Amino acid sequence: MAIQDAKKGVLFIDFPPVLQLQLKRFEYDFMRDTMVKINDRYEFPLQLDLDRENGKYLSPDADRSVRNLYTLHSVLVHSGGVHGGHYYAFIRPTLSDQWYKFDDERVTKEDLKRALEEQYGGEEELPQTNPGFNNTPFKFTKYSNAYMLVYIRESDKDKIICNVDEQDIAEHLRERLKKEQEEKEHKKKEKAEAHLYTVIKVARDDDLLEQIGKDIYFDLVDHDKVRSFRIQKQIPFNLFKEEVAKEFGVPVQFQRFWLWAKRQNHTYRPNRPLTHLEETQTVGQLREVSNKVHNAELKLFLEVERGPDLRPIAPPEKTKEDILLFFKLYDPEKEELRYVGRLFVKSTGKPMEYLPKLNEMAGYAPDEEIDLYEEIKFEPSVMCEPIEKRCTFRASQLEDGDIICFQKSTPIEGVGKFRYPEVPSFLDYVHNRQVVHFRSLEKPKEDDFCLEMSKLYTYDDVVERVAQQLGLDDPSKIRLTSHNCYSQQPKPQPIKYRGVDHLSDMLIHYNQTSDVLYYEVLDIPLPELQCLKTLKVAFHHATKDEVSVHTIRLPKQSTVGDVINDLKTKVELSQPDAELRLLEVFYHKIYKIFPLNEKIENINDQYWTLRAEEIPEEEKNLGPHDRLIHVYHFTKETAQNQMQIQNFGEPFFLVIHEGETLQEIKVRIQRKLQVPDEEFAKWKFAFLSLGRPEYLQDTDIVSSRFQRRDVYGAWEQYLGLEHSDSAPKRAYAANQNRHTYEKPVKIYN
């Protein structure tokens, strides 16, 4: 098949009178698996001629009589990075020489240089503080740059840069603008008149019935979800009652309103009814009475008594002896709590006397045995105490607005039958319950399953529930890792066996609470594993082109020598008495050869790759003038006008002899790496120090360059092999454990 050259491109039939150009400052980076912003320098002209070079952008069908000469009208700028920033624009509304900067509500005059050159992007030099000294200027990337450009065709500018009257705006837009303006005026008026109004929130039995056991479990009502009235402050409260009568169908004479009060224990309960005198006051005066804290709301509870036909009737007379109590019913079988109503009781009376009435409210038989509990508070922990049925309400310290939760008495044999047999245990559960999203550590992006748990669960409770979910017999083989709320990633260190007391400790990340946990199933119990140090070691075969990854587990006090001995039993050696060494490799460079007596406890294989290999024979008998050098693969890349060295592939050691030329060394490198002649001919060889390549000729004596010994960091020296990186590109991963090697990989656990 003949190879043909092809040209790829786009030709235009015509251009618009207003040309909008998107400069593609944002793109997806496959290496890093994320969106990135490109801050490179990109220049754009004040005048743009799209007829240039004999109309090279135009198709043969284009109308050549139209002159496509464009003038820059506006520059939209983005300042910041891919995850956030700020937009502003430079515009010259009439194409005059005067530019304006539109930055939110600020409009300022600007010159041409600010609108044009300063928005090209690229790098900027800081002015030198000491120009007399030969300082290298400090450059930094400009994060503010042009993002979109708008050009106007010269021949059309009179039609485009002209006065606009209302008729030029589409009708649907006029409608929308008018509506927006009206809304704005309305809000402005509301704001200006806010001090003249009070918001009154009225809670009723219906709200309690609807919310308790669904939206809320503690206290009586969420005031943000009840009917709200906006009333002028000077209106008498009695007049407001007429508004309520219209809204709820409860005649004024049958309405009784209670003020709510916040108690010291942070609960919020109806406190006392309004007096007749208070009801003659204005809404504004009443708000002052009810609120010690200054705020614009008045919260009320509307008490409505109903006759046998369910029609409103006059509220009963309330004396000091009468206490208004609210009742919730708990069903342990269904794990349900619901509001069943309220009652006036005598402070000198006893709960015993009211049991038939409570049974009636619950729909139970009149003589059903029931237990009563007072819901006292729920922050920071739940307090719910049993009420002695034979003591008076006064002796039990019950008062207006208190809440009693009741349930059928639980026989001793029935206690184990339910998860939460009594009100206190249920309220505790509700207060501490937490839905946790479990994810496999191997797939940290997606939820595997969700479990509803209590924040008070112990470490053992949590792993037991996870083991149940996974059908695993031994919960100690579950290892959990907490979630980092900021990076949305698993934390680097797993949770130690029984290392935390409660589920709440597992979910906390600084001042935030997460609802995600990662799990993994181990092949040995975690307590056993914690006594061992686990290392992942990549073994490079001496003659075959393959890498095998091995998990080595040894007691923490073991040495690198022990690791090598363990590895020898697991790998295929080129000869039985081959010696191995362990290296630390990071981003395609060798940083360390581990001494055999080094303890493994502090070796980190999380970010660095541990590589094991056979020690070549030639390295074992080094002459006095031989030396071991580092050899790395590299390519050169240009980023932001600067040449950068990128290392890739597998680094290695090489013995070089005194007086040896590059030509001689190349023969050994080609043989070692088994590179075909045709490919090897394209490779370049360089001595690198301080990150700069000095290219070598075949006749150069290589050993003369490597005079220093074991130099790392910025001063490192190595022989660089420059060639293209033929390995497939892989998604960027910070953790080198998860890097895949370019060579075939076998994994043994």
MIFIGU-593216 format. One line per 5 residues: number of its first residue (from 0); for each residue x, y, z of C-alpha. Coordinates in steps of 0.2 Angstrom, whole numbers, plus 5000, padded with zeros to 4 digits. Layout:
BEGIN
NUM) X Y Z | ...;
# end
This chain:
BEGIN
0) 5000 5000 5000 | 5007 5017 4995 | 5010 5030 5009 | 5002 5047 5004 | 5005 5063 5013;
5) 4989 5072 5018 | 4985 5089 5024 | 4971 5091 5037 | 4963 5108 5040 | 4947 5118 5039;
10) 4942 5131 5025 | 4929 5144 5028 | 4915 5149 5016 | 4912 5165 5025 | 4916 5174 5042;
15) 4903 5182 5053 | 4903 5201 5056 | 4907 5198 5075 | 4921 5185 5077 | 4922 5177 5094;
20) 4938 5167 5097 | 4939 5154 5111 | 4958 5152 5115 | 4956 5135 5123 | 4965 5139 5139;
25) 4957 5124 5148 | 4960 5106 5142 | 4960 5088 5148 | 4977 5081 5153 | 4977 5062 5150;
30) 4993 5060 5160 | 4986 5068 5175 | 4968 5063 5173 | 4962 5080 5176 | 4957 5097 5168;
35) 4972 5109 5167 | 4973 5128 5163 | 4986 5132 5150 | 4995 5148 5155 | 5007 5148 5139;
40) 5011 5165 5130 | 4999 5168 5116 | 5000 5184 5106 | 4985 5191 5097 | 4984 5207 5086;
45) 4974 5223 5087 | 4970 5220 5068 | 4967 5203 5061 | 4967 5200 5042 | 4958 5184 5038;
50) 4961 5187 5019 | 4980 5186 5021 | 4991 5176 5010 | 4979 5177 4996 | 4964 5171 5007;
55) 4972 5155 5013 | 4958 5152 5026 | 4944 5153 5013 | 4937 5139 5002 | 4935 5141 4983;
60) 4916 5145 4986 | 4919 5160 4997 | 4913 5177 4992 | 4930 5186 4989 | 4922 5203 4987;
65) 4919 5204 5006 | 4935 5212 5015 | 4938 5201 5030 | 4948 5214 5040 | 4944 5213 5059;
70) 4947 5225 5073 | 4949 5219 5092 | 4934 5225 5102 | 4935 5215 5118 | 4946 5204 5128;
75) 4939 5192 5141 | 4952 5188 5154 | 4953 5173 5166 | 4963 5175 5182 | 4967 5159 5192;
80) 4968 5140 5190 | 4956 5126 5184 | 4947 5125 5201 | 4943 5143 5203 | 4947 5161 5198;
85) 4940 5177 5192 | 4933 5184 5175 | 4934 5202 5169 | 4935 5210 5152 | 4944 5224 5143;
90) 4932 5232 5131 | 4932 5248 5119 | 4913 5250 5117 | 4915 5262 5102 | 4932 5255 5095;
95) 4940 5271 5100 | 4957 5271 5107 | 4950 5272 5125 | 4949 5254 5133 | 4939 5251 5149;
100) 4941 5237 5161 | 4925 5229 5167 | 4928 5220 5184 | 4912 5216 5192 | 4904 5233 5197;
105) 4920 5242 5194 | 4923 5251 5177 | 4940 5259 5175 | 4949 5267 5160 | 4964 5257 5154;
110) 4977 5259 5141 | 4980 5248 5126 | 4996 5239 5133 | 4985 5233 5148 | 4972 5226 5137;
115) 4983 5218 5124 | 5001 5213 5129 | 4998 5210 5147 | 4985 5197 5143 | 4996 5187 5132;
120) 5001 5175 5147 | 5017 5166 5148 | 5030 5171 5161 | 5034 5188 5169 | 5051 5193 5176;
125) 5052 5201 5193 | 5061 5218 5193 | 5079 5215 5200 | 5082 5222 5217 | 5101 5222 5214;
130) 5104 5225 5196 | 5123 5228 5199 | 5126 5210 5203 | 5124 5197 5189 | 5108 5190 5196;
135) 5097 5178 5185 | 5080 5187 5184 | 5067 5178 5193 | 5053 5172 5182 | 5035 5167 5187;
140) 5020 5161 5177 | 5006 5174 5174 | 4990 5166 5179 | 4979 5180 5172 | 4978 5179 5153;
145) 4966 5181 5138 | 4953 5168 5137 | 4941 5174 5124 | 4943 5188 5110 | 4929 5197 5101;
150) 4934 5205 5084 | 4922 5216 5073 | 4923 5216 5054 | 4928 5234 5049 | 4915 5234 5035;
155) 4901 5230 5047 | 4907 5241 5062 | 4894 5255 5058 | 4880 5242 5059 | 4886 5234 5075;
160) 4893 5249 5085 | 4877 5259 5085 | 4864 5265 5097 | 4852 5252 5103 | 4834 5257 5107;
165) 4821 5246 5115 | 4814 5239 5099 | 4831 5231 5095 | 4829 5220 5110 | 4819 5204 5107;
170) 4802 5204 5115 | 4805 5189 5126 | 4821 5197 5133 | 4812 5213 5136 | 4799 5204 5146;
175) 4812 5195 5156 | 4822 5211 5159 | 4806 5219 5165 | 4802 5205 5177 | 4819 5205 5184;
180) 4818 5224 5186 | 4801 5222 5195 | 4808 5208 5206 | 4823 5219 5210 | 4812 5234 5215;
185) 4801 5222 5225 | 4816 5216 5235 | 4823 5233 5237 | 4807 5239 5244 | 4805 5224 5256;
190) 4823 5227 5262 | 4819 5246 5265 | 4803 5242 5274 | 4810 5226 5283 | 4811 5236 5299;
195) 4792 5240 5298 | 4788 5221 5297 | 4788 5206 5308 | 4788 5188 5303 | 4776 5177 5313;
200) 4778 5158 5312 | 4763 5149 5318 | 4765 5130 5323 | 4750 5119 5325 | 4746 5101 5330;
205) 4745 5097 5312 | 4764 5102 5310 | 4769 5091 5325 | 4759 5077 5318 | 4767 5079 5301;
210) 4785 5081 5306 | 4788 5071 5322 | 4795 5054 5317 | 4799 5060 5299 | 4808 5076 5298;
215) 4812 5077 5317 | 4813 5066 5332 | 4818 5078 5346 | 4808 5093 5352 | 4791 5097 5343;
220) 4793 5106 5327 | 4805 5113 5314 | 4800 5131 5313 | 4807 5134 5296 | 4793 5122 5289;
225) 4778 5130 5297 | 4766 5143 5290 | 4774 5160 5291 | 4765 5177 5290 | 4774 5194 5286;
230) 4764 5207 5296 | 4767 5226 5299 | 4773 5229 5316 | 4760 5243 5320 | 4745 5231 5317;
235) 4737 5225 5333 | 4739 5207 5337 | 4720 5205 5338 | 4719 5210 5320 | 4732 5197 5315;
240) 4721 5184 5323 | 4708 5187 5310 | 4722 5184 5297 | 4725 5167 5305 | 4706 5163 5306;
245) 4705 5166 5287 | 4721 5155 5284 | 4716 5140 5296 | 4697 5141 5298 | 4698 5144 5317;
250) 4687 5158 5323 | 4696 5171 5333 | 4688 5167 5349 | 4694 5149 5349 | 4712 5153 5346;
255) 4725 5153 5360 | 4743 5157 5356 | 4758 5151 5366 | 4775 5159 5366 | 4790 5147 5363;
260) 4805 5148 5374 | 4823 5142 5372 | 4828 5133 5388 | 4845 5132 5396 | 4848 5114 5389;
265) 4845 5121 5371 | 4828 5113 5369 | 4814 5124 5362 | 4797 5122 5370 | 4780 5131 5371;
270) 4782 5141 5387 | 4766 5151 5391 | 4750 5157 5383 | 4748 5175 5378 | 4738 5186 5391;
275) 4723 5196 5385 | 4733 5212 5388 | 4747 5206 5377 | 4735 5202 5363 | 4729 5220 5363;
280) 4746 5226 5359 | 4754 5228 5342 | 4763 5214 5334 | 4780 5224 5336 | 4777 5226 5355;
285) 4774 5208 5356 | 4789 5203 5347 | 4799 5213 5359 | 4791 5203 5374 | 4795 5187 5366;
290) 4813 5189 5360 | 4827 5193 5372 | 4838 5190 5357 | 4835 5203 5343 | 4828 5195 5328;
295) 4814 5199 5317 | 4803 5183 5320 | 4789 5179 5332 | 4787 5161 5335 | 4770 5155 5342;
300) 4761 5139 5345 | 4742 5139 5341 | 4732 5129 5353 | 4715 5124 5346 | 4703 5113 5356;
305) 4690 5103 5346 | 4673 5096 5351 | 4666 5079 5347 | 4662 5084 5329 | 4680 5090 5327;
310) 4675 5108 5326 | 4685 5121 5336 | 4678 5125 5353 | 4684 5138 5366 | 4700 5133 5375;
315) 4699 5127 5393 | 4703 5139 5407 | 4721 5137 5412 | 4726 5139 5430 | 4743 5138 5438;
320) 4739 5120 5443 | 4736 5115 5424 | 4751 5109 5414 | 4751 5107 5395 | 4761 5091 5391;
325) 4765 5084 5373 | 4765 5066 5370 | 4774 5055 5358 | 4771 5036 5356 | 4785 5024 5352;
330) 4783 5007 5344 | 4799 4996 5346 | 4793 4983 5334 | 4791 4995 5319 | 4805 5007 5327;
335) 4793 5021 5325 | 4790 5037 5335 | 4775 5048 5332 | 4765 5062 5339 | 4749 5057 5347;
340) 4743 5074 5355 | 4743 5085 5370 | 4734 5085 5387 | 4732 5097 5401 | 4736 5088 5417;
345) 4735 5094 5436 | 4752 5097 5444 | 4745 5088 5459 | 4739 5073 5448 | 4748 5057 5445;
350) 4752 5049 5428 | 4742 5033 5434 | 4726 5043 5433 | 4729 5048 5415 | 4734 5030 5408;
355) 4716 5027 5401 | 4717 5043 5391 | 4734 5040 5385 | 4729 5022 5379 | 4715 5030 5370;
360) 4726 5042 5361 | 4737 5028 5356 | 4723 5017 5351 | 4727 5004 5364 | 4715 4995 5376;
365) 4710 5005 5391 | 4720 4994 5403 | 4736 4992 5393 | 4752 4993 5403 | 4762 5007 5397;
370) 4779 5015 5402 | 4782 5034 5402 | 4798 5043 5399 | 4802 5062 5399 | 4812 5068 5384;
375) 4823 5081 5393 | 4837 5085 5380 | 4847 5079 5366 | 4863 5089 5365 | 4877 5085 5366;
380) 4869 5068 5372 | 4852 5061 5374 | 4844 5063 5391 | 4827 5053 5392 | 4822 5047 5410;
385) 4808 5035 5416 | 4793 5044 5424 | 4787 5036 5440 | 4768 5033 5437 | 4764 5035 5456;
390) 4772 5051 5459 | 4764 5068 5455 | 4768 5078 5440 | 4775 5092 5451 | 4786 5079 5461;
395) 4793 5073 5444 | 4797 5092 5440 | 4786 5092 5424 | 4780 5109 5418 | 4772 5117 5403;
400) 4779 5112 5386 | 4787 5096 5392 | 4787 5080 5381 | 4782 5063 5387 | 4786 5048 5376;
405) 4777 5032 5380 | 4776 5014 5374 | 4768 4997 5379 | 4778 4990 5394 | 4791 4978 5387;
410) 4791 4961 5397 | 4808 4954 5402 | 4807 4941 5389 | 4803 4953 5375 | 4819 4964 5378;
415) 4830 4954 5367 | 4817 4953 5353 | 4819 4971 5347 | 4835 4981 5342 | 4829 4996 5353;
420) 4816 4989 5365 | 4814 5006 5375 | 4812 5024 5371 | 4829 5030 5378 | 4839 5017 5367;
425) 4829 5022 5352 | 4832 5040 5354 | 4850 5037 5357 | 4851 5027 5341 | 4842 5041 5331;
430) 4854 5054 5338 | 4869 5044 5334 | 4864 5035 5318 | 4875 5038 5303 | 4873 5030 5285;
435) 4891 5025 5280 | 4896 5023 5262 | 4909 5009 5261 | 4921 5008 5246 | 4933 4995 5241;
440) 4951 5002 5243 | 4955 4996 5226 | 4940 5006 5218 | 4941 5022 5229 | 4929 5032 5218;
445) 4913 5022 5219 | 4902 5016 5233 | 4901 4997 5236 | 4887 4997 5249 | 4879 5008 5262;
450) 4876 5003 5281 | 4866 5012 5294 | 4876 5012 5310 | 4877 5021 5326 | 4892 5034 5329;
455) 4894 5025 5346 | 4898 5008 5337 | 4914 5002 5343 | 4928 4997 5331 | 4923 4978 5333;
460) 4904 4983 5330 | 4909 4991 5313 | 4921 4977 5306 | 4908 4964 5312 | 4894 4973 5302;
465) 4906 4975 5286 | 4911 4956 5288 | 4892 4951 5288 | 4889 4962 5273 | 4903 4953 5264;
470) 4899 4936 5270 | 4916 4935 5279 | 4918 4923 5294 | 4933 4933 5302 | 4930 4951 5305;
475) 4948 4953 5310 | 4953 4951 5292 | 4944 4968 5288 | 4955 4983 5287 | 4947 5000 5286;
480) 4954 5017 5280 | 4947 5034 5284 | 4942 5047 5271 | 4951 5064 5268 | 4936 5076 5265;
485) 4948 5089 5256 | 4956 5078 5244 | 4941 5066 5242 | 4954 5051 5244 | 4958 5038 5256;
490) 4970 5043 5270 | 4987 5036 5267 | 4988 5026 5283 | 4974 5013 5287 | 4966 5012 5304;
495) 4975 5002 5316 | 4967 4986 5324 | 4956 4993 5338 | 4965 5009 5335 | 4950 5020 5338;
500) 4935 5018 5350 | 4920 5022 5340 | 4914 5025 5322 | 4913 5043 5325 | 4932 5043 5327;
505) 4934 5034 5310 | 4923 5047 5301 | 4931 5063 5308 | 4944 5073 5298 | 4950 5088 5306;
510) 4934 5098 5309 | 4924 5089 5296 | 4914 5073 5298 | 4914 5062 5282 | 4902 5048 5279;
515) 4914 5037 5268 | 4925 5022 5274 | 4936 5011 5263 | 4938 4993 5267 | 4950 4979 5261;
520) 4949 4960 5265 | 4966 4954 5271 | 4973 4936 5269 | 4978 4936 5287 | 4970 4944 5303;
525) 4975 4962 5305 | 4982 4960 5323 | 4994 4948 5315 | 4998 4959 5300 | 5002 4974 5311;
530) 5016 4964 5320 | 5024 4962 5302 | 5031 4974 5290 | 5024 4972 5273 | 5035 4978 5258;
535) 5031 4977 5239 | 5046 4973 5230 | 5048 4973 5211 | 5061 4959 5206 | 5069 4962 5189;
540) 5075 4946 5181 | 5093 4946 5176 | 5091 4939 5158 | 5072 4939 5154 | 5064 4955 5151;
545) 5051 4954 5165 | 5047 4961 5182 | 5038 4952 5195 | 5030 4961 5211 | 5031 4952 5227;
550) 5023 4955 5244 | 5036 4952 5258 | 5030 4951 5275 | 5042 4949 5289 | 5043 4954 5308;
555) 5047 4973 5310 | 5064 4970 5317 | 5070 4961 5301 | 5084 4968 5290 | 5086 4970 5271;
560) 5096 4954 5271 | 5081 4945 5278 | 5070 4952 5264 | 5083 4947 5251 | 5084 4929 5258;
565) 5064 4928 5258 | 5064 4935 5240 | 5077 4921 5234 | 5064 4908 5239 | 5051 4916 5228;
570) 5060 4921 5212 | 5069 4913 5198 | 5088 4916 5198 | 5100 4915 5184 | 5111 4904 5194;
575) 5109 4896 5212 | 5122 4907 5221 | 5117 4923 5213 | 5118 4938 5225 | 5103 4951 5226;
580) 5103 4969 5231 | 5088 4981 5235 | 5087 4998 5227 | 5075 5013 5230 | 5069 5020 5214;
585) 5058 5036 5212 | 5052 5043 5196 | 5064 5033 5185 | 5080 5037 5196 | 5090 5026 5208;
590) 5092 5035 5225 | 5099 5022 5236 | 5106 5004 5238 | 5100 4997 5254 | 5114 4990 5266;
595) 5110 4972 5271 | 5110 4976 5289 | 5097 4991 5288 | 5081 4988 5298 | 5065 4987 5287;
600) 5054 4995 5300 | 5056 5012 5293 | 5057 5008 5274 | 5044 5017 5265 | 5037 5008 5249;
605) 5022 5019 5248 | 5029 5033 5236 | 5046 5025 5232 | 5048 5008 5222 | 5058 4995 5230;
610) 5068 4986 5216 | 5077 4970 5219 | 5090 4963 5206 | 5104 4952 5204 | 5122 4960 5206;
615) 5130 4957 5189 | 5147 4948 5190 | 5156 4963 5182 | 5152 4974 5197 | 5158 4961 5210;
620) 5177 4963 5205 | 5179 4982 5202 | 5197 4987 5199 | 5204 5002 5208 | 5200 5014 5193;
625) 5183 5006 5188 | 5168 5015 5193 | 5149 5012 5195 | 5138 5025 5186 | 5120 5028 5185;
630) 5112 5027 5168 | 5094 5035 5165 | 5083 5036 5150 | 5077 5054 5146 | 5068 5065 5133;
635) 5068 5084 5132 | 5051 5093 5133 | 5048 5112 5131 | 5036 5119 5144 | 5033 5138 5146;
640) 5048 5142 5135 | 5060 5132 5146 | 5068 5115 5141 | 5064 5102 5154 | 5072 5084 5156;
645) 5059 5070 5158 | 5066 5054 5164 | 5057 5038 5160 | 5059 5019 5159 | 5070 5008 5170;
650) 5086 5016 5177 | 5102 5005 5180 | 5120 5004 5185 | 5134 5002 5173 | 5153 4998 5177;
655) 5164 5010 5166 | 5183 5007 5165 | 5196 5021 5165 | 5200 5027 5147 | 5184 5018 5140;
660) 5176 5028 5126 | 5158 5031 5123 | 5159 5020 5108 | 5165 5005 5119 | 5151 5009 5132;
665) 5138 5010 5119 | 5141 4992 5113 | 5139 4986 5131 | 5123 4996 5134 | 5115 4990 5117;
670) 5119 4972 5122 | 5112 4974 5140 | 5096 4982 5134 | 5094 4972 5118 | 5090 4987 5107;
675) 5089 4984 5088 | 5103 4993 5078 | 5090 5003 5068 | 5082 5010 5084 | 5099 5012 5093;
680) 5106 5022 5079 | 5094 5036 5084 | 5099 5037 5102 | 5109 5051 5109 | 5121 5050 5124;
685) 5124 5064 5136 | 5133 5068 5153 | 5120 5076 5165 | 5124 5086 5180 | 5113 5099 5188;
690) 5099 5093 5176 | 5109 5100 5160 | 5114 5088 5146 | 5131 5089 5138 | 5131 5078 5123;
695) 5145 5066 5121 | 5154 5060 5105 | 5159 5042 5102 | 5177 5046 5105 | 5175 5055 5122;
700) 5182 5046 5137 | 5167 5044 5148 | 5176 5041 5165 | 5184 5058 5164 | 5167 5065 5167;
705) 5163 5055 5182 | 5175 5061 5195 | 5164 5064 5210 | 5157 5049 5219 | 5139 5045 5224;
710) 5131 5062 5221 | 5112 5064 5223 | 5100 5078 5223 | 5103 5094 5213 | 5121 5089 5210;
715) 5118 5071 5204 | 5128 5065 5189 | 5122 5052 5177 | 5124 5045 5159 | 5108 5050 5150;
720) 5101 5040 5135 | 5090 5051 5125 | 5077 5043 5114 | 5058 5043 5112 | 5048 5035 5126;
725) 5039 5021 5116 | 5030 5014 5132 | 5011 5018 5131 | 5006 5033 5141 | 4997 5029 5157;
730) 4986 5039 5169 | 4997 5049 5181 | 4997 5042 5199 | 5005 5050 5214 | 5008 5033 5222;
735) 5022 5024 5213 | 5015 5007 5220 | 5001 5009 5208 | 5013 5013 5193 | 5013 4999 5181;
740) 5030 4995 5174 | 5034 4997 5155 | 5040 4978 5155 | 5028 4964 5157 | 5022 4962 5175;
745) 5018 4947 5185 | 5011 4949 5203 | 5013 4936 5217 | 5006 4938 5234;
# end
